[in-house]
Amino acid sequence: MSWLSEFVRPKIRALVGAKDVPDNLWHKCPSCEQMLFHRELEENLHVCHACGHHMRISARARLEMLFDDGVFTPVSLPAVTPDPLKFRDSRRYTERLKEAQSKSGEREAIMVGHGTIKGQAAVIAAFDFSFMGGSMGQAVGAGLLTAADTALELDAALVAVPASGGARMQEGMLSLVQMPRTVIAVERVREAGLPYIVLLTDPTTGGVSASFAMLGDIQIAEPSAMIGFAGKRVIQDTVREELPEGFQTAEYLRDHGMVDMVVPRGELPATIGRLLSLLRNRKGPETAGLIAIPGPKQKSAASLDAD
């Protein structure tokens, strides 16, 4: 325990009374173990001011952070059968769902909303890792489909913000089916000529990373986010080789061409807004020179001669 909890807090409680001092005034950074005052942490978007570690945040907080002035319209998600397999391990699946709903205040591990990002119309589908590890079951798959349908209806860009351990094992094969379903939803958005941007957050793994999460027109990641399919130890035991330092981090994937850019949380709204402006208004003079948008491939002189 630190001096704040062993010395400072008892002194404060002795002065003002134990009931007047909440236990959640201070948070310990999981990276550097710095004690952070909760108000300063919230003002800094849950990023440690000492080491820059990006802490996990809820889906609702993510939407409020990305949309202009924190204003958005929630999108209702379709109801699904809550426990299709009547699954039970050490506890009933229905009990786990109720506990997750009670703690998070949300129905599922995904939340969808629409609004504007720097004036650009967008639909955001954000995951909440605290809800059963952000696992993707029927409800989450239906949420992605609803987000895609809403983007098509509003002629808006689709932004996915995954934070997941993968498929939801309590739903068996029904959870795996969500992988092709979400891929098809993304393809419908692309066929309509609408931008699809993915913001990879910590962690993005399993069936989520093997489906819609790696299909963005532009792949953005938060600093040091863990991104991959299987865990590092599983891969290391399989290939029986020591993996490189920083393996499966956002920076490693950027350096190896899997991620386009790594952007600090405070810069995300401006970055995504600028990208959406470029993708929706490619010929606008205000966006000229900011980013290169690949156009159709030009024929070489040799191919022209052959024609």
Summary of the structure (lengths in Angstrom):
residues: 307
radius of gyration: 21.9
end to end distance: 75.9
largest distance: 89.0
contacts: 946
relative contact order: 0.10
helix: 43%
strand: 17%
